[in-house]
Amino acid sequence: MPSIVVIAELKAATKEARQTIIGALANVGQYSKANEPGVTRWAVFLPRDISNETSIYAIEEYANQAAFEQHMGCKVVTDLIAFFTANGTLFGGEGVITTSETQTAFAKSELATANDPFISYTKIEGGSEKASSAGSENVPGIMALSIAKDKANANTIHIVSIYADEQSAKKNAQTQTIPMKFATGYLIKAEGGPKL
C-alpha cells in the first residue's frame, strides 16, 4: 500500500509572521515525532532564495490513510488549525495543499544525521513517464527521494529529492525545481529505518 504524502505551500504575510507560523508548526512536528509512529516524515522547509522571506513548505508523509486521519484528528493539530483560523492575518494569501500517493521512495539511513541537506521540490505536469528519470539510490549525493502521484490530478507528479549538498543537487536538478532548506520537524525517523 502506498504511503500518503501531503505538501503544503504556504505564504506568510511578513517575515515576522513566517517565524510565528514556523514556531506553531514546530510544536506539531515535535509531538508527531514522539507520539505518532504512522507519521514517517513531518518537515517544514524554507526557500534557499533569501530574498523570499514569506514562503513556507510543509512536507508530511503518512504510512497509510488511517495514520493521516489519526494525525489530523489529534489535539495538537486541531489546536494548530484553531490558532491559524484565529490569526488569519499571519498569512499573505491562500495556501496550496496537495495530497499524493507514493509511486517510489527511498531514504538512506544517514539522512537522520544530515547537516543542512539540500532539498528540492519539483512538480511535474504530464504523468509519471517524465518522473521516471528523476533519480535513484545510485545518484551521487542523493540521500532520499519520493515520487508521488497527485490524488486530485493523476497527471501531476510531486518529486522531493534530498541531497547531501548543493553541488550534488545541481548536478541532478529537475527543471522548475524549488531549492529548499530544512527549518523544523524531522526528515526521517531513525528508529523507523530508511523510509521517506
Helices and strands as residue ranges (DSSP letters): E 4-11, H 15-35, E 39-47, E 55-62, H 65-73, H 75-86, G 88-90, E 96-107, G 109-113, E 118-125, H 128-131, E 142-150, E 156-163, H 166-171, E 178-186, G 190-192
